Amino acid sequence: MSLRMNAGYIITDSIHVGDTEFVLGISSTAPNSFVTWKCKDGGYDWGRYFSDGTAATRNLLERAGEELEIQEIQR
């Protein structure tokens, strides 16, 4: 498996909800070491940055859960 990166962050976790993906990235050099992004159609959008890994993981799960609820309503 190849290393996946975006904007200097190594992508360590991802959750797919339909055709949308949410990812968690880690950087050893950025002031905010953690980020979550919403990914769709090959782009990384709506980054949310954190200095705490637990907060970033929580945000990843919340974002994926919100997207799941939206997709359930649209069905």
C-alpha positions in Angstrom: 0.0 0.0 0.0 1.4 3.4 -1.0 1.6 6.4 1.3 -1.2 8.8 0.8 -0.6 12.5 1.4 -2.2 15.9 1.0 -0.8 19.3 1.8 2.1 17.8 3.8 -0.2 15.6 5.9 0.0 11.8 5.9 -3.5 10.4 5.6 -3.9 7.8 8.4 -7.6 7.1 8.5 -10.6 7.3 6.2 -14.3 6.6 6.3 -16.4 6.2 3.2 -20.1 7.2 3.3 -21.6 6.6 -0.2 -19.4 8.4 -2.7 -18.0 10.8 -0.1 -14.9 10.1 1.9 -13.7 11.7 5.2 -10.0 11.5 6.0 -7.7 12.2 9.0 -4.2 13.5 8.3 -1.2 14.0 10.5 1.8 16.3 10.1 4.9 16.4 12.3 5.8 19.9 11.1 2.4 21.8 10.9 1.4 24.0 13.9 -1.9 22.1 14.0 -0.7 18.5 13.6 -4.0 17.0 12.7 -6.6 17.7 10.0 -9.8 16.2 8.7 -11.0 16.7 5.2 -14.1 15.9 3.2 -13.1 14.3 -0.1 -15.2 14.0 -3.2 -14.4 13.7 -6.9 -10.6 13.6 -6.1 -10.5 16.9 -4.1 -9.8 17.6 -0.4 -12.2 20.2 0.9 -13.4 21.8 4.1 -10.3 21.1 6.2 -10.7 21.3 9.9 -7.4 21.6 11.8 -6.5 20.4 15.4 -3.6 20.3 17.8 -5.2 17.3 19.6 -5.4 13.8 17.9 -8.4 12.8 20.0 -10.4 15.9 18.9 -9.5 15.2 15.3 -10.6 11.6 15.5 -13.9 12.7 17.1 -14.4 15.3 14.3 -13.7 12.6 11.7 -16.4 10.4 13.2 -18.9 13.3 13.6 -18.4 14.4 10.0 -19.0 10.9 8.7 -22.0 10.5 10.9 -23.5 13.7 9.7 -23.0 12.7 6.1 -24.7 9.3 6.8 -27.7 11.1 8.2 -27.9 13.4 5.2 -27.8 10.5 2.8 -30.4 8.6 4.8 -32.8 11.5 4.6 -32.2 11.8 0.8 -33.2 8.2 0.2 
